[in-house]
Structure formats: C-alpha cells, structure tokens
Amino acid sequence: MIVQMKKVSLIVLQNERKEALKNLRKLGVLHVEEVQGSSDELAACKEQNSKIEKALGILTEIKLGKKEAPKPTLIGKEAAFEVAKKVLALSDEKKSCYDRITNDNIELERFKNWGEVNPADFTELSEKEIYLSMYEIQSDKYDLIGENARTVVVGKDKTQTRFVLVSEAPLAANERPEGIPAEAYQVVMPRLSTAELRAEIKASEDRLVEIDAELKSAVQFKDSMKDSISAIAKDMEFENLYSGMGTEDKLSWLTGYVPVDSMPAFEAEAKAQKWAYAASDPAEDDNVPTKLKNNKFVSLIYPLTDFLGTVPGYHEYDISGWFLAFFTVFFGMIFGDGGYGALVTVIALAMILKNVFAGKKVAPMLGLVLLLGFATMAWGAVTCTWFGLAPEQLPEWLRNFSVPPLSNAFADVQWLPFWSNDASAGTLSTAQNLQIFCFTLALMQLCVAHLKGMGRYIKDKDHRLKFLGEFGSFVQLIGMYWVVLSMVVDGNIFPLMGGDVYGLPWGTISVAMVGGGFALSFIFANYEGSIVKSILESVKNIISVLLGVVNVFSDIVSYIRLWAVGLAGAAISGTVNNFAGPLVGHATMFIVLIILLVFGHGLNMILNLLSVIVHGVRLNTLEFSNHLGMSWSGFKYDPFNEK
C-alpha cells in the first residue's frame, strides 16, 4: 500500500537551525521539499565530491595483477580528498608526459636525416657573424639555386636535398635570401638539440613508470574514496538545506513530508527540542513522495521496479502485488523452458544458501530470481518444454505431467472447446489454446484494473457516478474478449453473432456488451458533477473516445506476445539441439558439443531475458497501467537521515 503522508512545516530560531538539522537527520523521518541553497561550504563540498569522483574513475581503470593488488587501506574523508588531488595531479602530469613524448618524437622525425642538430652551435656561430640556415629542396630542383647563394650540402637522396645557407647577416622573418628559389623551404630550428630531445623522451618515459607505480599504490584507497563520496553527499545535503532554509525575523523554516506512522516520533522530537510546526494532509497539487509498505513476499518486486525507476504517484495505486503476480506468470511464459527455469532456480538457491551460511542478509533480488525460476519450471512442465527437447525424447512421466491442451506432447491433437461435445462446430489446436490462454490472462489483468477503478470511485462522494464509467469499461472489456477470440483464434467457434456457450448466444451478448459498455463510458467517464458536461466532454474528444474502443481490442491482442516470444525461444533452443545432435556419441567432438550447447542455450537465455524486460514489463507498465489510469509519476520517499 501507499503510506499516507502528512505535510509538515517546521519553524526554528535562525541560530538553532544547524542543531535542528542535525537532530532532524538523526531522527530520519522528514522528506524535505527540494531547496536550492548556496554557500562557500556547499561549493567546497561539491568541489571535493567532483575531484574524488574523477580520481576514483581514474583508479578504477587501472588493471592490477593478483600480486600487484594492494590491501585496502581505510582513511578519513579529508585524507581521501588529498589522495584524490594527488591522483588528479599525477593524471595531468601523465598526460603532459605523453604530449611531450609525442611532440619530441615529431621533432626527431623531422630531423632524422639531418643527423645531430644543436641550436646552441648555430647561436655560437652567429656570435662570430656566421649565420647558418637549414633548407630542403627537391633534388631535381637543386640546380635552381643561384650562384650568389653560398650553400653547403648536408645530405642528399633521390627525392630531397638538405643544405645549409651561409650568410653574413641575420635573415629577417619570412625573408627569402637572394638566389634561393621558391621550391626550397626553410627548416625551423628545433626547440632543443636532438640529443636533448632524446634525453627528454627518456626522462618522460621514466617518469611515466614512476607515475604508474604511484597510481597503483593509490588503488588501496578506492574503498575509502567511495565511502567519502557518500559522506560528502550527506554533507552536501546538509549544507544545501542549511543555506536554503527560509529565513526572516530571526526565524528559519522548511517544509517536508512525514509518514503518518512516523508522526508520533516527529511530534515527540519537536516537543523535546521546542520546535514550532504545522501538520496537515497534502493538497491535491502538492508534490508528495511515495512510500510503499508491503509484506516481504510482495516486496520481492521492489528490485525490479527500482531498476526500472517506476514509482507510482502519491495519488495513484500501489500495484506491487499485482505487478509481482502477473510478471511472474509473464516471465515463466516468455522464458518458457522448464530446463532454463531449473538452472535459474539452482543458481538462485546456491547463492541464497551461500549468503545464509556466511551469515549475510539474503538480497531481495535473489528471492525474486528464485520465484521466477520456479515459475519458469512450472510453465515448462505445463507445456512439456525442457531444454528444447522433442516430447518423445523426454521421460513419459514428464510428458504426462503436462497439461494436454497446452502441451507440446499433444501438439497433434485437436481439442474441442470446453463447452462443446460436437466436433462439427470446430476444434482448437494446441497453439490456439495457448493463444486463448494469453487472451484470458489479458482479460484477468485488465479487469483487475477496472475493478480497482470502480472501487476507487464508489468511495468518492464527489465523483461517485464515475463508477458507472469504469463499469462500462469493465463490461466493454469482457465483450471485447470474445471479439478478439473471434477475429484472432477462430470465427466459427467464437462467432460475432449467435454462438452457443451453455445455451447462451455469447457472440451476440458480447457485441451488446461492447456497445452498452461504450455507452456507459461515453456518458460517465468524464463526470465532474454534471452528466451533461460529461457527455459534452466526450463529444468534444469523440475521436479519442472512438479510438479507445480500438485500444481495448489492441490491448487484449497485445498479450499474444507472451505466446509468440515464448515460441521463438523454443524454436531457437530446438535449433541449437539440431546443430548439436550429429555430435552426440563422438568422443572426439565432446568438447565442441559442450561449447555449442552452452553457447547456444546461454545466448537463448540472454535473449529471453531481454524479451522479458521488453515485453513482460511492458504489459504491466503500459497496458495494465493505462487501464488503471496510472502514469508512474511518483518519486520515492527519501527522508533526511544519517544513512
């Protein structure tokens, strides 16, 4: 259920607000409305947090061998910040070393055909009024150099000729000496001598080794840095509230939400600390956090909803129990294979027992995985699907354990509808029975949505007639179920007009239910105190109202994905077995056989898991939620606390 909240406004003296916040944090029941504070302390916390996070990212990328891995060392928050600054400085220095090595190598490459070059030698000669400039020119253009240009050839190959121009006066910038053709280009003097460049590269490489060693040594502080990030986050939260609290006339205040079952503790603390406060029920437009409270079994769904980030709004429904129930069925049908379910179950049990024997708390996720494993085994038993093996390859007792109308072991049998003994009216295949099962699941889940809606409006005095609108949708849904069976499964067995199910013309009744349900929904769905205004609102949105009928049909049909995706998974596992079949019995191919089976079935399990996330979750968060009128607009109750 969604825990009821109280909106609380707390007032304290300005000079007591820091102490008040400390006591509130220790109490840990007030979810504070978002505030935007600003202070030097908050800025310092943000800087610390940012630097530690960056440093932690750098250390995380360092790969260490088993012998290199240092023993974790615990240090305080401030020490962790100093380590972070050192890591960032080392990282910057490492980048500078790489840049220097790259640039120096480029310079050496530029002068590799010139031999040893030292700018100091050129400077020394210039002091003696001998000015040298280095040039390169294509070898076949060297003859273009004028006779008045004094040059000394330093090196020559098939393509380039390197020479030194000797002049009696220094050349101005961009000045081209007389006799030097445009084809020749001047070689810019290196920053350092080539010998110094090589020495600088060696020094940078040596420094890189030292930096890597220092960074590896800092890895021992990773855990402390993670703890520091959490601690600083709490400091940031505190400083943000402290600097963002409203202040006036020596008073400070803040607003938040407290669960009703925690109000006695809050009131006792307020009395003890002599705080002034006001508590009231949240208004309709208040942005109230959502706190869910369920038993341990229903709470198994929380790891999944936390992963998805789906939280019902405070004024919406808590469908955790229904979500868990239907998702468990959907998972079993999509995963589909009892053998896969057995593997999941064994792995979950092993991890649970490991935690139990180690004295650790069993994570709710393991409980959920165990439940889903059992569900998959159950569906595999119902349909006689085990590791993609053909039914004739399975033990007879396993085949007999399955449910015949839904079992692969009876896929060649034609089944009579449960209400008929006359085959002339038509028969159903196993695939059609599975489709009917999917549509029946759709009817059950979507009916739950409208029953919850009816229950909500029957209690609402101001909108009680909306109950009839929900009832109309409920009736329309039941009628549309038959329409789906007629159009998707078999129009002869499920005719739109007439039909005979225990003496009733269910086809005619269903069409009437669709029409009657639509009429009730059209009249009362928008009721806000006036039937006329409700009808006018429906007329105004006539296109979307009419499309709503189509949406009911498509929502039911959408559940056929459970059968289709499960069928695809079964086909893949069967294909893997067909590939592996010829290798069975060949001792020399045993390893290849194992690799093929593990890879093929492992890949299929991964694909099935993705299908569950895409399809199994969708049916709960889209089709089911749309009929409930839920938008998952909520956010979790997160009280200001020390944890």
C-alpha positions as CSV (number, residue, x, y, z in Angstrom):
1,M,0.0,0.0,0.0
2,I,1.0,3.7,-0.3
3,V,1.6,5.1,3.1
4,Q,-0.3,8.2,4.0
5,M,1.8,11.3,4.4
6,K,1.5,14.5,6.4
7,K,2.8,17.8,5.1
8,V,4.9,19.4,7.8
9,S,6.1,23.0,8.1
10,L,8.9,23.3,10.7
11,I,9.9,26.6,12.3
12,V,13.1,27.1,14.4
13,L,15.3,30.0,15.5
14,Q,17.9,31.0,13.0
15,N,20.8,30.5,15.4
16,E,19.4,27.0,16.2
17,R,18.9,25.8,12.6
18,K,22.2,23.9,12.4
19,E,21.5,22.0,15.6
20,A,17.9,21.4,14.5
21,L,19.0,19.9,11.1
22,K,21.4,17.6,13.0
23,N,18.5,16.4,15.2
24,L,16.2,16.0,12.1
25,R,18.9,14.0,10.3
26,K,19.3,11.8,13.4
27,L,15.5,11.3,13.6
28,G,15.4,10.4,9.9
29,V,11.6,10.7,9.1
30,L,11.2,14.0,7.3
31,H,11.4,14.0,3.5
32,V,12.3,17.7,2.8
33,E,10.9,19.5,-0.1
34,E,13.7,20.4,-2.6
35,V,15.5,23.6,-1.9
36,Q,18.4,25.3,-3.7
37,G,21.0,26.5,-1.2
38,S,24.2,28.4,-1.8
39,S,27.2,28.8,0.4
40,D,31.0,28.6,0.4
41,E,30.8,25.4,2.4
42,L,28.4,23.8,-0.2
43,A,30.7,24.9,-3.0
44,A,33.7,23.3,-1.2
45,C,31.7,20.0,-0.7
46,K,30.8,20.0,-4.4
47,E,34.5,20.5,-5.3
48,Q,35.6,17.7,-3.0
49,N,32.9,15.4,-4.4
50,S,33.8,16.2,-8.0
51,K,37.5,15.7,-7.5
52,I,37.1,12.4,-5.6
53,E,34.7,11.1,-8.3
54,K,37.2,11.9,-11.1
55,A,40.1,10.4,-9.1
56,L,38.1,7.3,-8.4
57,G,37.3,6.9,-12.1
58,I,41.0,7.1,-12.9
59,L,41.9,4.5,-10.3
60,T,39.0,2.2,-11.4
61,E,40.6,2.0,-14.9
62,I,43.9,0.7,-13.5
63,K,44.3,-3.0,-14.1
64,L,46.3,-4.8,-11.5
65,G,47.6,-8.4,-11.3
66,K,46.9,-10.6,-8.3
67,K,50.4,-9.9,-6.9
68,E,50.1,-6.2,-7.6
69,A,46.7,-5.6,-5.9
70,P,47.4,-3.8,-2.6
71,K,45.4,-4.5,0.6
72,P,42.7,-1.9,1.0
73,T,43.6,0.9,3.4
74,L,40.9,2.9,5.2
75,I,41.4,6.6,5.6
76,G,39.2,9.6,6.5
77,K,37.3,11.9,4.3
78,E,39.9,14.7,4.3
79,A,42.8,12.3,3.6
80,A,40.8,10.8,0.8
81,F,40.4,14.2,-0.7
82,E,44.2,14.8,-0.5
83,V,44.7,11.4,-2.3
84,A,42.2,12.5,-4.9
85,K,44.1,15.7,-5.6
86,K,47.4,13.8,-5.9
87,V,45.8,11.3,-8.3
88,L,44.4,14.1,-10.4
89,A,47.8,15.9,-10.4
90,L,49.5,12.6,-11.4
91,S,47.0,12.1,-14.1
92,D,47.6,15.6,-15.5
93,E,51.3,15.0,-15.3
94,K,51.0,11.7,-17.1
95,K,49.1,13.4,-19.9
96,S,51.8,16.1,-20.1
97,C,54.5,13.4,-20.4
98,Y,52.7,11.7,-23.2
99,D,52.2,15.0,-25.0
100,R,55.9,15.9,-24.5
101,I,57.0,12.4,-25.8
102,T,54.7,12.8,-28.9
103,N,56.0,16.3,-29.7
104,D,59.6,15.4,-29.2
105,N,59.3,12.3,-31.4
106,I,57.8,14.5,-34.1
107,E,60.8,16.8,-33.8
108,L,63.2,13.9,-34.0
109,E,61.4,12.6,-37.0
110,R,61.7,16.0,-38.7
111,F,65.5,15.9,-38.2
112,K,66.2,12.2,-38.6
113,N,68.0,12.8,-42.0
114,W,70.0,15.8,-40.7
115,G,71.9,13.9,-38.0
116,E,72.7,15.7,-34.8
117,V,71.4,19.2,-34.7
118,N,72.1,21.6,-31.8
119,P,70.6,25.1,-31.8
120,A,73.4,26.2,-29.5
121,D,76.0,25.6,-32.2
122,F,74.1,27.9,-34.6
123,T,73.9,30.6,-31.9
124,E,77.7,30.3,-31.3
125,L,78.5,30.8,-35.0
126,S,76.1,33.7,-35.2
127,E,78.1,35.4,-32.5
128,K,81.1,35.1,-34.9
129,E,78.9,36.7,-37.6
130,I,78.4,33.4,-39.4
131,Y,74.7,32.9,-39.9
132,L,73.5,29.5,-41.0
133,S,70.0,28.5,-42.1
134,M,68.8,25.0,-42.9
135,Y,66.8,24.3,-46.1
136,E,65.4,21.4,-48.0
137,I,64.6,21.2,-51.7
138,Q,63.6,18.5,-54.2
139,S,66.8,17.0,-55.5
140,D,65.9,17.8,-59.2
141,K,65.4,21.5,-58.3
142,Y,68.7,22.0,-56.5
143,D,70.3,23.4,-59.7
144,L,67.8,26.3,-59.5
145,I,69.8,27.8,-56.6
146,G,71.6,31.0,-57.7
147,E,75.4,31.2,-57.9
148,N,75.5,34.0,-55.4
149,A,73.9,31.9,-52.7
150,R,76.6,30.2,-50.6
151,T,75.3,26.7,-49.7
152,V,76.7,23.6,-48.2
153,V,75.0,20.3,-49.0
154,V,74.5,18.2,-45.8
155,G,72.7,15.2,-47.2
156,K,71.0,14.1,-50.4
157,D,68.8,11.3,-51.6
158,K,66.6,10.6,-54.6
159,T,63.9,12.9,-53.5
160,Q,65.3,15.6,-51.2
161,T,68.5,17.6,-50.8
162,R,69.3,19.1,-47.5
163,F,71.7,22.1,-47.4
164,V,72.8,24.9,-45.2
165,L,72.8,28.5,-46.4
166,V,75.7,30.6,-45.2
167,S,75.0,34.3,-44.9
168,E,76.9,37.3,-43.5
169,A,73.8,38.9,-41.9
170,P,70.9,37.5,-40.0
171,L,67.7,37.0,-42.0
172,A,64.6,38.9,-41.2
173,A,61.4,36.9,-40.5
174,N,59.9,35.4,-43.7
175,E,62.8,36.8,-45.7
176,R,63.8,34.7,-48.7
177,P,67.5,35.2,-49.4
178,E,68.7,36.1,-52.9
179,G,69.3,33.1,-55.1
180,I,67.1,30.7,-53.0
181,P,64.2,29.6,-55.2
182,A,60.6,29.3,-54.0
183,E,60.8,25.5,-54.2
184,A,63.2,25.5,-51.3
185,Y,61.7,25.7,-47.8
186,Q,63.4,26.6,-44.6
187,V,63.7,24.1,-41.8
188,V,62.7,25.6,-38.5
189,M,65.2,25.2,-35.7
190,P,64.3,22.6,-33.1
191,R,63.3,23.6,-29.5
192,L,66.2,21.6,-28.1
193,S,69.1,19.7,-29.6
194,T,68.3,16.3,-30.9
195,A,70.4,14.8,-28.1
196,E,68.4,16.8,-25.6
197,L,65.1,15.7,-27.2
198,R,66.1,12.1,-26.8
199,A,67.1,12.7,-23.2
200,E,63.8,14.4,-22.5
201,I,61.9,11.5,-24.0
202,K,63.8,9.1,-21.8
203,A,63.2,11.2,-18.8
204,S,59.4,11.4,-19.6
205,E,59.3,7.6,-20.1
206,D,61.0,7.1,-16.8
207,R,58.6,9.5,-15.1
208,L,55.6,7.6,-16.6
209,V,56.8,4.4,-14.9
210,E,57.0,6.3,-11.6
211,I,53.6,7.8,-12.1
212,D,52.0,4.4,-12.9
213,A,53.6,3.0,-9.7
214,E,52.2,5.9,-7.6
215,L,48.8,5.5,-9.1
216,K,48.8,1.7,-8.5
217,S,49.8,2.5,-4.9
218,A,46.8,4.8,-4.6
219,V,44.4,2.0,-5.6
220,Q,44.5,0.8,-1.9
221,F,42.3,3.9,-1.1
222,K,39.5,3.2,-3.5
223,D,37.1,1.9,-0.9
224,S,37.8,4.8,1.3
225,M,37.2,7.2,-1.6
226,K,33.8,5.5,-2.3
227,D,32.9,5.9,1.4
228,S,34.0,9.5,1.2
229,I,31.7,10.3,-1.7
230,S,28.8,9.0,0.3
231,A,29.8,11.0,3.3
232,I,30.4,14.2,1.3
233,A,27.0,13.7,-0.4
234,K,25.4,13.8,3.1
235,D,27.5,16.9,3.9
236,M,26.2,18.5,0.6
237,E,22.6,17.6,1.5
238,F,23.1,19.2,5.0
239,E,24.8,22.4,3.7
240,N,22.2,22.7,0.9
241,L,19.3,22.6,3.4
242,Y,21.2,24.8,5.9
243,S,21.8,27.5,3.3
244,G,18.5,27.1,1.6
245,M,16.1,27.3,4.5
246,G,13.7,30.2,4.5
247,T,14.8,32.9,6.9
248,E,13.1,36.1,8.2
249,D,12.9,37.9,11.5
250,K,15.3,35.6,13.3
251,L,13.3,32.6,12.3
252,S,14.1,29.8,9.8
253,W,11.7,27.2,8.3
254,L,11.5,24.3,6.0
255,T,8.7,22.1,4.6
256,G,8.6,18.4,4.1
257,Y,6.5,15.2,4.4
258,V,6.4,12.6,7.3
259,P,4.6,9.2,7.0
260,V,1.6,9.1,9.4
261,D,3.1,6.2,11.3
262,S,6.2,8.3,12.0
263,M,4.4,11.4,13.2
264,P,4.4,10.3,16.9
265,A,8.2,10.2,16.8
266,F,8.4,13.5,14.9
267,E,6.0,15.2,17.4
268,A,7.9,13.9,20.4
269,E,11.2,15.2,19.0
270,A,9.6,18.6,18.2
271,K,8.3,18.8,21.7
272,A,11.7,17.9,23.2
273,Q,13.5,20.4,21.0
274,K,10.8,23.1,21.4
275,W,10.2,23.4,17.6
276,A,7.1,25.0,16.2
277,Y,5.4,23.0,13.4
278,A,2.2,22.7,11.5
279,A,1.0,19.4,10.1
280,S,-1.8,18.8,7.5
281,D,-2.9,16.5,4.8
282,P,-1.2,17.2,1.5
283,A,-3.2,19.2,-1.1
284,E,-4.1,17.7,-4.4
285,D,-1.3,19.7,-6.2
286,D,1.4,19.0,-3.6
287,N,4.4,17.1,-4.9
288,V,4.2,14.3,-2.3
289,P,6.8,11.5,-2.2
290,T,5.6,7.9,-2.3
291,K,6.4,5.4,0.4
292,L,5.4,1.8,-0.3
293,K,4.7,-0.7,2.5
294,N,4.1,-4.3,1.7
295,N,4.8,-7.7,3.2
296,K,8.1,-9.5,2.4
297,F,6.7,-11.6,-0.4
298,V,5.2,-8.6,-2.3
299,S,8.3,-6.6,-1.7
300,L,10.2,-9.1,-3.9
301,I,9.1,-6.9,-6.8
302,Y,11.0,-3.9,-5.5
303,P,14.4,-4.7,-7.0
304,L,12.7,-4.8,-10.5
305,T,10.8,-1.6,-10.0
306,D,13.8,0.1,-8.6
307,F,15.8,-1.0,-11.6
308,L,13.1,0.4,-13.9
309,G,12.8,3.6,-11.9
310,T,9.0,3.2,-11.8
311,V,7.3,4.7,-8.7
312,P,3.5,5.3,-8.5
313,G,2.4,8.8,-7.8
314,Y,1.1,9.5,-4.3
315,H,-2.5,9.7,-5.5
316,E,-2.1,6.6,-7.8
317,Y,-2.3,2.9,-7.0
318,D,0.2,0.6,-5.4
319,I,0.1,-2.4,-7.7
320,S,3.1,-4.1,-6.3
321,G,1.2,-7.3,-5.6
322,W,-0.5,-7.5,-8.9
323,F,2.7,-6.5,-10.7
324,L,4.6,-9.4,-9.0
325,A,1.8,-11.9,-9.7
326,F,1.4,-11.2,-13.4
327,F,5.1,-10.5,-14.0
328,T,5.9,-13.9,-12.5
329,V,3.5,-15.6,-15.0
330,F,4.8,-13.5,-17.9
331,F,8.4,-14.3,-17.1
332,G,7.6,-18.0,-16.9
333,M,5.8,-17.9,-20.3
334,I,8.4,-15.8,-22.1
335,F,11.4,-17.7,-20.7
336,G,9.3,-20.7,-21.4
337,D,11.6,-23.6,-20.9
338,G,11.5,-25.7,-17.7
339,G,15.1,-26.6,-18.1
340,Y,16.2,-23.0,-18.2
341,G,14.0,-22.4,-15.1
342,A,15.7,-25.3,-13.3
343,L,19.1,-23.7,-14.0
344,V,17.9,-20.3,-12.7
345,T,16.4,-22.0,-9.6
346,V,19.6,-23.9,-8.8
347,I,21.8,-20.8,-9.2
348,A,19.4,-18.7,-7.0
349,L,19.3,-21.4,-4.4
350,A,23.1,-21.8,-4.4
351,M,23.6,-18.0,-3.9
352,I,20.9,-17.9,-1.2
353,L,22.5,-20.8,0.8
354,K,25.9,-19.2,0.4
355,N,24.7,-16.0,2.0
356,V,22.8,-17.9,4.7
357,F,25.9,-20.0,5.7
358,A,28.1,-16.8,5.6
359,G,25.7,-15.1,8.0
360,K,24.8,-12.4,5.4
361,K,21.4,-11.0,4.6
362,V,19.7,-12.5,1.6
363,A,19.2,-9.9,-1.0
364,P,15.5,-9.5,-2.2
365,M,16.7,-9.9,-5.8
366,L,17.7,-13.5,-5.1
367,G,14.3,-14.2,-3.7
368,L,12.7,-12.7,-6.9
369,V,15.1,-14.8,-9.1
370,L,14.2,-17.9,-7.2
371,L,10.4,-17.2,-7.7
372,L,10.9,-16.6,-11.4
373,G,12.9,-19.8,-11.7
374,F,10.1,-21.8,-10.1
375,A,7.5,-20.1,-12.4
376,T,9.6,-21.0,-15.5
377,M,9.8,-24.6,-14.3
378,A,6.1,-24.7,-13.8
379,W,5.3,-23.4,-17.3
380,G,7.9,-25.8,-18.8
381,A,6.0,-28.6,-17.0
382,V,2.6,-27.4,-18.3
383,T,3.8,-27.2,-21.9
384,C,6.3,-30.1,-21.8
385,T,9.2,-27.8,-22.8
386,W,12.6,-28.9,-21.4
387,F,15.9,-27.6,-22.9
388,G,14.2,-27.6,-26.3
389,L,14.0,-31.4,-26.5
390,A,11.2,-33.0,-28.5
391,P,8.5,-34.6,-26.3
392,E,9.4,-38.1,-27.4
393,Q,12.9,-37.5,-26.1
394,L,11.6,-36.9,-22.6
395,P,10.5,-39.4,-19.9
396,E,6.9,-40.5,-20.1
397,W,6.1,-39.2,-16.6
398,L,7.3,-35.8,-17.6
399,R,5.0,-35.8,-20.7
400,N,2.1,-37.0,-18.6
401,F,2.7,-34.2,-16.1
402,S,2.0,-31.6,-18.7
403,V,-1.5,-30.1,-19.3
404,P,-2.7,-31.7,-22.5
405,P,-4.5,-28.8,-24.2
406,L,-1.4,-26.6,-23.7
407,S,1.3,-29.3,-24.1
408,N,3.8,-29.8,-26.9
409,A,3.4,-33.5,-26.2
410,F,-0.1,-33.3,-27.6
411,A,0.5,-30.8,-30.4
412,D,-1.1,-33.1,-33.0
413,V,-4.3,-33.4,-31.1
414,Q,-7.4,-31.3,-32.0
415,W,-9.3,-30.1,-28.9
416,L,-13.0,-29.4,-28.5
417,P,-14.0,-26.2,-26.8
418,F,-14.7,-26.9,-23.1
419,W,-18.4,-26.3,-23.5
420,S,-18.9,-28.5,-26.6
421,N,-19.0,-32.2,-27.4
422,D,-19.6,-31.7,-31.1
423,A,-16.5,-31.6,-33.3
424,S,-18.6,-30.4,-36.3
425,A,-18.6,-26.9,-34.7
426,G,-14.8,-26.8,-34.9
427,T,-11.8,-27.8,-32.9
428,L,-8.8,-26.0,-31.4
429,S,-5.1,-26.7,-31.9
430,T,-2.6,-26.5,-29.0
431,A,-1.3,-23.2,-30.5
432,Q,-4.9,-21.8,-30.4
433,N,-5.4,-23.0,-26.8
434,L,-2.2,-21.1,-25.9
435,Q,-3.5,-18.0,-27.6
436,I,-6.7,-18.3,-25.7
437,F,-4.7,-18.6,-22.5
438,C,-2.8,-15.4,-23.3
439,F,-6.1,-13.5,-24.0
440,T,-7.6,-14.9,-20.8
441,L,-4.6,-13.5,-18.9
442,A,-5.2,-10.2,-20.6
443,L,-8.9,-10.2,-19.6
444,M,-8.0,-11.1,-16.0
445,Q,-5.3,-8.4,-15.6
446,L,-7.3,-5.6,-17.3
447,C,-10.4,-6.5,-15.4
448,V,-8.4,-6.1,-12.2
449,A,-7.6,-2.6,-13.4
450,H,-11.2,-1.6,-13.9
451,L,-12.3,-3.3,-10.7
452,K,-9.8,-1.2,-8.8
453,G,-11.1,1.9,-10.6
454,M,-14.7,1.0,-9.6
455,G,-13.6,0.5,-6.0
456,R,-12.0,3.9,-6.0
457,Y,-14.9,5.9,-7.4
458,I,-17.6,4.2,-5.4
459,K,-15.9,5.7,-2.3
460,D,-15.6,9.1,-3.8
461,K,-18.8,11.1,-3.0
462,D,-18.0,13.9,-5.5
463,H,-17.3,11.6,-8.4
464,R,-19.3,8.5,-7.5
465,L,-21.0,8.4,-10.9
466,K,-17.6,7.8,-12.5
467,F,-18.1,4.3,-11.1
468,L,-20.6,3.8,-14.0
469,G,-17.9,4.9,-16.5
470,E,-15.4,2.4,-15.1
471,F,-18.2,-0.3,-15.0
472,G,-18.8,0.5,-18.7
473,S,-15.2,0.0,-19.5
474,F,-15.3,-3.3,-17.5
475,V,-18.3,-4.6,-19.4
476,Q,-16.8,-3.4,-22.7
477,L,-13.6,-5.3,-21.9
478,I,-15.4,-8.6,-21.3
479,G,-17.3,-8.2,-24.5
480,M,-14.2,-7.4,-26.5
481,Y,-12.6,-10.5,-25.2
482,W,-15.0,-12.6,-27.3
483,V,-14.4,-10.3,-30.3
484,V,-10.7,-11.0,-30.0
485,L,-11.2,-14.7,-29.9
486,S,-13.5,-14.5,-32.9
487,M,-11.1,-12.4,-35.0
488,V,-7.8,-13.9,-33.9
489,V,-8.4,-17.5,-32.9
490,D,-11.4,-19.0,-34.8
491,G,-14.5,-17.2,-36.1
492,N,-16.5,-20.4,-36.3
493,I,-16.1,-21.4,-32.7
494,F,-16.4,-17.8,-31.5
495,P,-18.9,-16.2,-33.9
496,L,-19.6,-12.5,-33.5
497,M,-23.3,-13.1,-33.7
498,G,-25.1,-16.1,-32.2
499,G,-22.9,-18.7,-30.7
500,D,-23.8,-21.2,-28.1
501,V,-22.0,-21.5,-24.8
502,Y,-24.1,-23.4,-22.3
503,G,-27.2,-22.4,-24.2
504,L,-26.4,-18.7,-24.4
505,P,-25.7,-16.7,-27.6
506,W,-22.4,-15.4,-26.3
507,G,-21.4,-13.8,-29.5
508,T,-24.5,-11.6,-29.6
509,I,-24.2,-10.9,-25.9
510,S,-20.5,-9.8,-26.3
511,V,-21.3,-7.4,-29.1
512,A,-24.1,-5.9,-26.9
513,M,-21.7,-5.6,-24.0
514,V,-19.2,-3.7,-26.1
515,G,-21.9,-1.3,-27.2
516,G,-23.5,-1.0,-23.8
517,G,-20.2,-0.6,-22.1
518,F,-19.1,2.1,-24.6
519,A,-22.3,4.0,-23.9
520,L,-21.8,4.0,-20.2
521,S,-18.2,5.0,-20.5
522,F,-19.2,7.8,-23.0
523,I,-21.7,9.2,-20.6
524,F,-20.0,8.9,-17.3
525,A,-16.2,8.7,-17.9
526,N,-15.7,12.5,-17.6
527,Y,-18.3,13.1,-14.8
528,E,-17.4,16.0,-12.6
529,G,-20.8,16.8,-11.1
530,S,-22.8,17.2,-14.3
531,I,-23.9,14.4,-16.7
532,V,-24.5,16.9,-19.5
533,K,-20.9,18.3,-19.2
534,S,-19.6,14.8,-19.1
535,I,-21.3,13.9,-22.4
536,L,-20.2,17.2,-23.9
537,E,-16.6,16.4,-22.9
538,S,-16.8,13.0,-24.6
539,V,-18.3,14.6,-27.7
540,K,-15.5,17.1,-27.8
541,N,-13.0,14.3,-27.7
542,I,-15.0,12.0,-29.9
543,I,-12.0,10.8,-32.0
544,S,-10.0,9.7,-29.0
545,V,-13.2,8.2,-27.4
546,L,-13.8,6.1,-30.5
547,L,-10.1,5.1,-30.7
548,G,-10.5,3.9,-27.1
549,V,-12.6,1.0,-28.3
550,V,-9.9,0.1,-30.8
551,N,-7.3,0.4,-28.0
552,V,-9.2,-2.1,-25.9
553,F,-9.1,-4.6,-28.7
554,S,-5.3,-4.0,-29.3
555,D,-4.5,-4.1,-25.6
556,I,-6.0,-7.6,-25.4
557,V,-4.4,-8.8,-28.6
558,S,-1.1,-7.4,-27.3
559,Y,-0.9,-10.2,-24.8
560,I,-0.4,-12.7,-27.7
561,R,3.3,-11.6,-27.5
562,L,3.6,-14.0,-24.5
563,W,3.0,-17.0,-26.7
564,A,4.9,-15.6,-29.7
565,V,8.1,-14.7,-27.9
566,G,8.0,-18.0,-26.0
567,L,7.5,-19.8,-29.3
568,A,10.6,-18.0,-30.7
569,G,12.7,-19.0,-27.7
570,A,11.6,-22.7,-28.1
571,A,12.5,-22.6,-31.8
572,I,16.0,-21.3,-31.0
573,S,16.6,-23.9,-28.4
574,G,15.4,-26.6,-30.8
575,T,17.7,-25.3,-33.5
576,V,20.7,-25.4,-31.1
577,N,19.8,-29.1,-30.3
578,N,19.5,-29.9,-34.0
579,F,23.0,-28.5,-34.6
580,A,24.4,-30.4,-31.7
581,G,22.6,-33.7,-32.5
582,P,25.1,-35.1,-35.0
583,L,28.0,-34.5,-32.5
584,V,26.4,-36.8,-29.8
585,G,28.3,-40.0,-29.4
586,H,31.5,-38.8,-30.9
587,A,34.1,-38.7,-28.1
588,T,36.5,-36.6,-30.1
589,M,33.8,-33.9,-30.5
590,F,32.7,-33.9,-26.9
591,I,34.3,-30.5,-26.1
592,V,32.8,-29.0,-29.2
593,L,29.4,-30.4,-28.3
594,I,29.6,-28.8,-24.8
595,I,30.7,-25.5,-26.1
596,L,27.9,-25.4,-28.7
597,L,25.2,-26.3,-26.2
598,V,26.4,-23.9,-23.6
599,F,26.9,-21.0,-26.1
600,G,23.6,-21.7,-27.9
601,H,21.4,-22.1,-24.9
602,G,23.2,-19.4,-23.0
603,L,22.6,-16.9,-25.8
604,N,18.9,-18.0,-25.9
605,M,18.6,-17.4,-22.2
606,I,20.1,-13.9,-22.6
607,L,17.6,-13.1,-25.5
608,N,14.8,-14.4,-23.4
609,L,15.8,-12.2,-20.5
610,L,15.8,-9.2,-22.8
611,S,12.4,-10.2,-24.1
612,V,11.1,-10.3,-20.5
613,I,12.3,-6.8,-19.9
614,V,10.8,-5.5,-23.2
615,H,7.5,-7.5,-23.2
616,G,6.8,-8.8,-19.7
617,V,7.5,-5.4,-18.1
618,R,5.6,-3.5,-20.8
619,L,2.3,-5.4,-20.2
620,N,2.4,-4.2,-16.6
621,T,3.7,-0.7,-17.1
622,L,1.8,0.2,-20.2
623,E,-1.4,-1.9,-21.0
624,F,-2.3,-2.6,-17.4
625,S,-1.3,0.8,-16.1
626,N,-3.2,2.6,-18.9
627,H,-6.4,0.9,-17.9
628,L,-5.6,1.9,-14.3
629,G,-5.0,5.5,-15.4
630,M,-1.5,5.4,-13.9
631,S,1.4,7.4,-15.3
632,W,4.0,6.3,-12.8
633,S,4.6,10.0,-12.0
634,G,5.9,9.5,-8.4
635,F,9.2,9.6,-6.7
636,K,10.4,7.7,-3.7
637,Y,10.2,8.8,-0.1
638,D,13.8,9.7,0.8
639,P,14.0,11.1,4.3
640,F,16.7,13.4,5.5
641,N,18.8,10.9,7.6
642,E,22.3,9.9,8.5
643,K,22.5,6.7,6.4
